[in-house]
Amino acid sequence: MISNQVLQTTLDSLKAITRVDLATADVDGKILASTFQEENDMADVVSSFAGSQADSQAAGGYQYFKIFDEHQLEYVLIAHGETDDVYMVGKMAAFQIQTLLVAYREKFDKDNFIKNLLLDNFLLVDIYNRAKKLHIEARIRRIVYIIETPNGADSGAIDALRSFFAGKTKDFVTAVDEKNVIIVKELLSEESYEDVQHTAEAVMDMLNSELLLQVKIAYGTIINELKEVSRSYKEAKMALEVGKIFYVDKNIVSYNTLGIGRLIYQLPIPLCKMFIEEIFSDVQPDSFDEETLSTINKFFENNLNVSETSRQLYIHRNTLVYRLDKLERSTGLDLRVFDDAITFKIALMVVKYMNYMESMDY
């Protein structure tokens, strides 16, 4: 259904052109939008006309016209005056609002279609049949973004994003739950993941500057078929979750850059516990003090380079070696050896994943 604000704007524009006062009411006679102040309560007249067989009628200095939406009476248009000119304006205004109803219904149908497509609620044959009816191209490149805002999928964020993509009629902005806003964006043949990243950055800057929202954005992989939209959506959802665990400093996360974090996220918790117990019998990898963890992280950042790590930590090389030796004695892993370093790195990520999943259970 059209919003009352849109109805009011339409009537104001029609009055400015025709100089005829107009109003719209629902089938019960409640005035929804008007360009004049009604002298008398018109509810009884409107509801009586709505229940009649006539498509239009004149009474008490006004003319009334029915507006249908797919053969169902939706509104009654009221035109002030009983002349032939007013009748013509009334018919034109009724046709204009009926055209708006068709456009809004198609927009709603497309939004509903995209939501069900994201949730994988269609059979394959239904996807293409419905897409054809709604004039949605099936075989073009697309990608799915998920935007997580502090207030969930509030109307402010959705409206701002729809305005941002208003010029792109083949892009869709919607929400399938109360948490996130979803964008299904068309891509040109020459657009790459670098362009996808730039779009994400532009969206983040817009929401930050216009709505003062600190958001997180994730996106899936580029797809070529409409049937693959749900896959890109699922990838974006995983990227958002994995980003919260392993890449907390990143506000934009892409599925194809998740690396080993994507693999760990798909492991069952019992298998993770078994792995940690096998590798570390006496000590947990997340039980080290802040100094030790800082040393480990800096050592990994510098690709196991002792000299560069000690320089950045402002400590003597021998001090770093002592810390690494101490770590080896407690864990049995020498981080200067590549295989041991990989094992320790994965163990830290697995523990971080387990802690996150445990916190989600509460």
Contacts in CASP RR format, 6 or more apart in sequence:
PFRMAT RR
TARGET T0000
AUTHOR 0000-0000-0000
METHOD contacts of the structure
MODEL  1
MISNQVLQTTLDSLKAITRVDLATADVDGKILASTFQEENDMADVVSSFA
GSQADSQAAGGYQYFKIFDEHQLEYVLIAHGETDDVYMVGKMAAFQIQTL
LVAYREKFDKDNFIKNLLLDNFLLVDIYNRAKKLHIEARIRRIVYIIETP
NGADSGAIDALRSFFAGKTKDFVTAVDEKNVIIVKELLSEESYEDVQHTA
EAVMDMLNSELLLQVKIAYGTIINELKEVSRSYKEAKMALEVGKIFYVDK
NIVSYNTLGIGRLIYQLPIPLCKMFIEEIFSDVQPDSFDEETLSTINKFF
ENNLNVSETSRQLYIHRNTLVYRLDKLERSTGLDLRVFDDAITFKIALMV
VKYMNYMESMDY
1 74 0 8 1.000
1 101 0 8 1.000
1 104 0 8 1.000
2 97 0 8 1.000
2 100 0 8 1.000
2 101 0 8 1.000
2 104 0 8 1.000
4 32 0 8 1.000
4 33 0 8 1.000
6 100 0 8 1.000
7 24 0 8 1.000
7 32 0 8 1.000
7 33 0 8 1.000
7 97 0 8 1.000
8 33 0 8 1.000
8 34 0 8 1.000
10 33 0 8 1.000
10 93 0 8 1.000
10 96 0 8 1.000
10 97 0 8 1.000
10 100 0 8 1.000
11 22 0 8 1.000
11 23 0 8 1.000
11 24 0 8 1.000
11 33 0 8 1.000
11 34 0 8 1.000
11 35 0 8 1.000
11 93 0 8 1.000
12 35 0 8 1.000
14 20 0 8 1.000
14 22 0 8 1.000
14 89 0 8 1.000
14 92 0 8 1.000
14 93 0 8 1.000
14 96 0 8 1.000
15 21 0 8 1.000
15 22 0 8 1.000
15 35 0 8 1.000
18 89 0 8 1.000
18 92 0 8 1.000
20 79 0 8 1.000
20 80 0 8 1.000
20 81 0 8 1.000
20 85 0 8 1.000
20 86 0 8 1.000
20 89 0 8 1.000
20 90 0 8 1.000
21 34 0 8 1.000
21 35 0 8 1.000
21 36 0 8 1.000
21 79 0 8 1.000
21 80 0 8 1.000
22 34 0 8 1.000
22 35 0 8 1.000
22 77 0 8 1.000
22 78 0 8 1.000
22 79 0 8 1.000
22 80 0 8 1.000
22 89 0 8 1.000
22 90 0 8 1.000
22 93 0 8 1.000
23 31 0 8 1.000
23 33 0 8 1.000
23 34 0 8 1.000
23 35 0 8 1.000
23 36 0 8 1.000
23 38 0 8 1.000
23 77 0 8 1.000
23 78 0 8 1.000
23 80 0 8 1.000
24 31 0 8 1.000
24 32 0 8 1.000
24 33 0 8 1.000
24 34 0 8 1.000
24 67 0 8 1.000
24 75 0 8 1.000
24 76 0 8 1.000
24 77 0 8 1.000
24 78 0 8 1.000
24 97 0 8 1.000
25 31 0 8 1.000
25 32 0 8 1.000
25 42 0 8 1.000
25 43 0 8 1.000
25 46 0 8 1.000
25 75 0 8 1.000
25 76 0 8 1.000
25 78 0 8 1.000
26 32 0 8 1.000
26 75 0 8 1.000
26 76 0 8 1.000
27 46 0 8 1.000
27 47 0 8 1.000
27 50 0 8 1.000
27 51 0 8 1.000
27 73 0 8 1.000
27 74 0 8 1.000
27 75 0 8 1.000
27 76 0 8 1.000
28 43 0 8 1.000
28 46 0 8 1.000
28 47 0 8 1.000
28 50 0 8 1.000
29 42 0 8 1.000
29 43 0 8 1.000
29 46 0 8 1.000
29 47 0 8 1.000
29 50 0 8 1.000
29 76 0 8 1.000
30 43 0 8 1.000
31 38 0 8 1.000
31 42 0 8 1.000
32 75 0 8 1.000
34 78 0 8 1.000
36 80 0 8 1.000
42 62 0 8 1.000
42 78 0 8 1.000
45 59 0 8 1.000
45 62 0 8 1.000
45 64 0 8 1.000
46 64 0 8 1.000
46 76 0 8 1.000
46 78 0 8 1.000
49 57 0 8 1.000
49 59 0 8 1.000
49 64 0 8 1.000
49 66 0 8 1.000
49 76 0 8 1.000
50 66 0 8 1.000
50 73 0 8 1.000
50 76 0 8 1.000
54 66 0 8 1.000
55 65 0 8 1.000
55 66 0 8 1.000
56 63 0 8 1.000
56 64 0 8 1.000
56 65 0 8 1.000
56 66 0 8 1.000
56 87 0 8 1.000
56 91 0 8 1.000
57 63 0 8 1.000
57 64 0 8 1.000
58 64 0 8 1.000
58 82 0 8 1.000
58 87 0 8 1.000
60 82 0 8 1.000
61 80 0 8 1.000
61 81 0 8 1.000
61 82 0 8 1.000
62 78 0 8 1.000
62 79 0 8 1.000
62 80 0 8 1.000
62 81 0 8 1.000
62 82 0 8 1.000
63 78 0 8 1.000
63 79 0 8 1.000
63 81 0 8 1.000
63 82 0 8 1.000
63 86 0 8 1.000
63 87 0 8 1.000
63 90 0 8 1.000
64 76 0 8 1.000
64 77 0 8 1.000
64 78 0 8 1.000
64 79 0 8 1.000
65 76 0 8 1.000
65 77 0 8 1.000
65 78 0 8 1.000
65 79 0 8 1.000
65 90 0 8 1.000
65 91 0 8 1.000
65 93 0 8 1.000
65 94 0 8 1.000
66 73 0 8 1.000
66 75 0 8 1.000
66 76 0 8 1.000
66 77 0 8 1.000
66 94 0 8 1.000
67 73 0 8 1.000
67 74 0 8 1.000
67 75 0 8 1.000
67 76 0 8 1.000
67 77 0 8 1.000
67 94 0 8 1.000
67 97 0 8 1.000
67 98 0 8 1.000
67 101 0 8 1.000
68 74 0 8 1.000
68 98 0 8 1.000
69 98 0 8 1.000
69 101 0 8 1.000
69 102 0 8 1.000
69 105 0 8 1.000
70 105 0 8 1.000
74 101 0 8 1.000
75 97 0 8 1.000
77 90 0 8 1.000
77 93 0 8 1.000
77 94 0 8 1.000
77 97 0 8 1.000
79 86 0 8 1.000
79 87 0 8 1.000
79 89 0 8 1.000
79 90 0 8 1.000
79 93 0 8 1.000
80 86 0 8 1.000
106 134 0 8 1.000
109 134 0 8 1.000
110 134 0 8 1.000
110 136 0 8 1.000
110 172 0 8 1.000
111 172 0 8 1.000
111 174 0 8 1.000
113 130 0 8 1.000
113 131 0 8 1.000
113 134 0 8 1.000
113 136 0 8 1.000
114 172 0 8 1.000
114 174 0 8 1.000
114 184 0 8 1.000
114 229 0 8 1.000
115 174 0 8 1.000
115 176 0 8 1.000
116 122 0 8 1.000
117 127 0 8 1.000
117 226 0 8 1.000
117 229 0 8 1.000
117 230 0 8 1.000
118 144 0 8 1.000
118 174 0 8 1.000
118 176 0 8 1.000
118 182 0 8 1.000
118 184 0 8 1.000
118 229 0 8 1.000
118 230 0 8 1.000
118 233 0 8 1.000
119 176 0 8 1.000
119 230 0 8 1.000
120 230 0 8 1.000
122 130 0 8 1.000
124 227 0 8 1.000
127 138 0 8 1.000
127 226 0 8 1.000
127 227 0 8 1.000
128 138 0 8 1.000
128 226 0 8 1.000
128 227 0 8 1.000
131 137 0 8 1.000
131 138 0 8 1.000
131 226 0 8 1.000
132 138 0 8 1.000
136 170 0 8 1.000
136 226 0 8 1.000
137 170 0 8 1.000
137 226 0 8 1.000
138 225 0 8 1.000
138 226 0 8 1.000
138 227 0 8 1.000
139 224 0 8 1.000
139 225 0 8 1.000
139 226 0 8 1.000
140 170 0 8 1.000
140 186 0 8 1.000
140 187 0 8 1.000
140 224 0 8 1.000
141 186 0 8 1.000
141 187 0 8 1.000
141 188 0 8 1.000
141 189 0 8 1.000
141 191 0 8 1.000
141 222 0 8 1.000
141 223 0 8 1.000
141 224 0 8 1.000
142 184 0 8 1.000
142 185 0 8 1.000
142 186 0 8 1.000
142 187 0 8 1.000
142 222 0 8 1.000
142 223 0 8 1.000
142 226 0 8 1.000
142 229 0 8 1.000
142 232 0 8 1.000
143 184 0 8 1.000
143 185 0 8 1.000
143 187 0 8 1.000
143 196 0 8 1.000
143 219 0 8 1.000
143 220 0 8 1.000
143 221 0 8 1.000
143 222 0 8 1.000
143 223 0 8 1.000
143 232 0 8 1.000
144 182 0 8 1.000
144 183 0 8 1.000
144 184 0 8 1.000
144 185 0 8 1.000
144 219 0 8 1.000
144 220 0 8 1.000
144 229 0 8 1.000
144 232 0 8 1.000
144 233 0 8 1.000
144 235 0 8 1.000
144 236 0 8 1.000
145 182 0 8 1.000
145 183 0 8 1.000
145 185 0 8 1.000
145 199 0 8 1.000
145 200 0 8 1.000
145 203 0 8 1.000
145 217 0 8 1.000
145 218 0 8 1.000
145 219 0 8 1.000
145 220 0 8 1.000
145 236 0 8 1.000
146 180 0 8 1.000
146 181 0 8 1.000
146 182 0 8 1.000
146 217 0 8 1.000
146 218 0 8 1.000
146 219 0 8 1.000
146 233 0 8 1.000
146 236 0 8 1.000
146 237 0 8 1.000
146 239 0 8 1.000
146 240 0 8 1.000
147 157 0 8 1.000
147 161 0 8 1.000
147 180 0 8 1.000
147 181 0 8 1.000
147 182 0 8 1.000
147 183 0 8 1.000
147 203 0 8 1.000
147 207 0 8 1.000
147 215 0 8 1.000
147 216 0 8 1.000
147 217 0 8 1.000
148 179 0 8 1.000
148 180 0 8 1.000
148 215 0 8 1.000
148 216 0 8 1.000
148 217 0 8 1.000
148 218 0 8 1.000
148 240 0 8 1.000
149 157 0 8 1.000
149 180 0 8 1.000
149 181 0 8 1.000
149 207 0 8 1.000
149 213 0 8 1.000
149 215 0 8 1.000
150 213 0 8 1.000
150 214 0 8 1.000
150 215 0 8 1.000
151 157 0 8 1.000
151 213 0 8 1.000
152 178 0 8 1.000
152 179 0 8 1.000
152 180 0 8 1.000
152 181 0 8 1.000
153 175 0 8 1.000
153 177 0 8 1.000
153 178 0 8 1.000
153 179 0 8 1.000
153 180 0 8 1.000
153 181 0 8 1.000
156 211 0 8 1.000
157 181 0 8 1.000
157 207 0 8 1.000
157 211 0 8 1.000
157 213 0 8 1.000
157 215 0 8 1.000
158 173 0 8 1.000
158 174 0 8 1.000
158 175 0 8 1.000
158 181 0 8 1.000
160 206 0 8 1.000
160 207 0 8 1.000
160 210 0 8 1.000
160 211 0 8 1.000
161 173 0 8 1.000
161 181 0 8 1.000
161 183 0 8 1.000
161 203 0 8 1.000
161 207 0 8 1.000
162 173 0 8 1.000
164 203 0 8 1.000
164 206 0 8 1.000
165 171 0 8 1.000
165 173 0 8 1.000
165 183 0 8 1.000
165 185 0 8 1.000
168 185 0 8 1.000
168 186 0 8 1.000
170 186 0 8 1.000
171 183 0 8 1.000
171 184 0 8 1.000
171 185 0 8 1.000
171 186 0 8 1.000
172 183 0 8 1.000
172 184 0 8 1.000
173 181 0 8 1.000
173 182 0 8 1.000
173 183 0 8 1.000
174 181 0 8 1.000
174 182 0 8 1.000
174 184 0 8 1.000
175 181 0 8 1.000
175 182 0 8 1.000
176 182 0 8 1.000
180 240 0 8 1.000
182 233 0 8 1.000
182 236 0 8 1.000
183 203 0 8 1.000
184 229 0 8 1.000
185 199 0 8 1.000
187 195 0 8 1.000
187 196 0 8 1.000
187 222 0 8 1.000
193 222 0 8 1.000
193 254 0 8 1.000
193 256 0 8 1.000
196 219 0 8 1.000
196 222 0 8 1.000
196 254 0 8 1.000
197 252 0 8 1.000
197 254 0 8 1.000
200 217 0 8 1.000
200 219 0 8 1.000
200 252 0 8 1.000
201 252 0 8 1.000
203 217 0 8 1.000
204 215 0 8 1.000
204 217 0 8 1.000
204 251 0 8 1.000
204 252 0 8 1.000
207 213 0 8 1.000
207 215 0 8 1.000
208 214 0 8 1.000
208 215 0 8 1.000
214 251 0 8 1.000
215 251 0 8 1.000
216 240 0 8 1.000
216 244 0 8 1.000
216 251 0 8 1.000
216 252 0 8 1.000
216 253 0 8 1.000
217 251 0 8 1.000
217 252 0 8 1.000
217 253 0 8 1.000
218 236 0 8 1.000
218 237 0 8 1.000
218 239 0 8 1.000
218 240 0 8 1.000
218 243 0 8 1.000
218 252 0 8 1.000
218 253 0 8 1.000
218 254 0 8 1.000
218 255 0 8 1.000
219 232 0 8 1.000
219 236 0 8 1.000
219 239 0 8 1.000
219 254 0 8 1.000
219 255 0 8 1.000
220 232 0 8 1.000
220 233 0 8 1.000
220 235 0 8 1.000
220 236 0 8 1.000
220 239 0 8 1.000
220 254 0 8 1.000
220 255 0 8 1.000
220 256 0 8 1.000
221 231 0 8 1.000
221 232 0 8 1.000
221 235 0 8 1.000
221 255 0 8 1.000
221 256 0 8 1.000
222 232 0 8 1.000
223 229 0 8 1.000
223 231 0 8 1.000
223 232 0 8 1.000
235 255 0 8 1.000
236 255 0 8 1.000
238 255 0 8 1.000
238 258 0 8 1.000
238 262 0 8 1.000
238 265 0 8 1.000
239 253 0 8 1.000
239 254 0 8 1.000
239 255 0 8 1.000
239 258 0 8 1.000
240 253 0 8 1.000
241 265 0 8 1.000
242 253 0 8 1.000
242 258 0 8 1.000
242 261 0 8 1.000
242 262 0 8 1.000
242 265 0 8 1.000
243 250 0 8 1.000
243 253 0 8 1.000
243 258 0 8 1.000
244 356 0 8 1.000
245 261 0 8 1.000
245 265 0 8 1.000
245 352 0 8 1.000
245 353 0 8 1.000
245 356 0 8 1.000
246 258 0 8 1.000
246 261 0 8 1.000
246 264 0 8 1.000
246 349 0 8 1.000
246 352 0 8 1.000
246 353 0 8 1.000
247 253 0 8 1.000
255 262 0 8 1.000
258 265 0 8 1.000
260 346 0 8 1.000
260 349 0 8 1.000
261 349 0 8 1.000
261 353 0 8 1.000
264 272 0 8 1.000
264 346 0 8 1.000
264 349 0 8 1.000
264 350 0 8 1.000
264 353 0 8 1.000
265 353 0 8 1.000
267 350 0 8 1.000
267 353 0 8 1.000
269 354 0 8 1.000
269 357 0 8 1.000
272 350 0 8 1.000
272 353 0 8 1.000
272 354 0 8 1.000
273 354 0 8 1.000
275 347 0 8 1.000
275 350 0 8 1.000
276 284 0 8 1.000
276 285 0 8 1.000
276 347 0 8 1.000
276 350 0 8 1.000
276 351 0 8 1.000
276 354 0 8 1.000
279 285 0 8 1.000
279 333 0 8 1.000
279 343 0 8 1.000
279 347 0 8 1.000
280 331 0 8 1.000
280 347 0 8 1.000
282 330 0 8 1.000
283 330 0 8 1.000
283 331 0 8 1.000
284 351 0 8 1.000
285 331 0 8 1.000
285 344 0 8 1.000
285 347 0 8 1.000
285 348 0 8 1.000
285 351 0 8 1.000
286 348 0 8 1.000
286 351 0 8 1.000
286 352 0 8 1.000
286 355 0 8 1.000
288 296 0 8 1.000
288 327 0 8 1.000
291 323 0 8 1.000
292 323 0 8 1.000
292 327 0 8 1.000
294 313 0 8 1.000
295 309 0 8 1.000
295 313 0 8 1.000
295 320 0 8 1.000
295 323 0 8 1.000
295 324 0 8 1.000
296 327 0 8 1.000
296 335 0 8 1.000
296 344 0 8 1.000
296 348 0 8 1.000
298 309 0 8 1.000
298 312 0 8 1.000
298 313 0 8 1.000
299 306 0 8 1.000
299 309 0 8 1.000
299 320 0 8 1.000
299 324 0 8 1.000
299 335 0 8 1.000
300 341 0 8 1.000
300 345 0 8 1.000
301 309 0 8 1.000
302 308 0 8 1.000
302 309 0 8 1.000
302 312 0 8 1.000
304 335 0 8 1.000
304 336 0 8 1.000
304 338 0 8 1.000
304 341 0 8 1.000
306 317 0 8 1.000
306 320 0 8 1.000
306 321 0 8 1.000
306 324 0 8 1.000
306 336 0 8 1.000
307 317 0 8 1.000
309 320 0 8 1.000
310 316 0 8 1.000
310 317 0 8 1.000
310 319 0 8 1.000
310 320 0 8 1.000
313 320 0 8 1.000
324 334 0 8 1.000
324 335 0 8 1.000
324 336 0 8 1.000
327 333 0 8 1.000
327 335 0 8 1.000
328 334 0 8 1.000
328 335 0 8 1.000
331 344 0 8 1.000
332 340 0 8 1.000
333 340 0 8 1.000
333 341 0 8 1.000
333 343 0 8 1.000
333 344 0 8 1.000
334 340 0 8 1.000
335 341 0 8 1.000
335 344 0 8 1.000
END
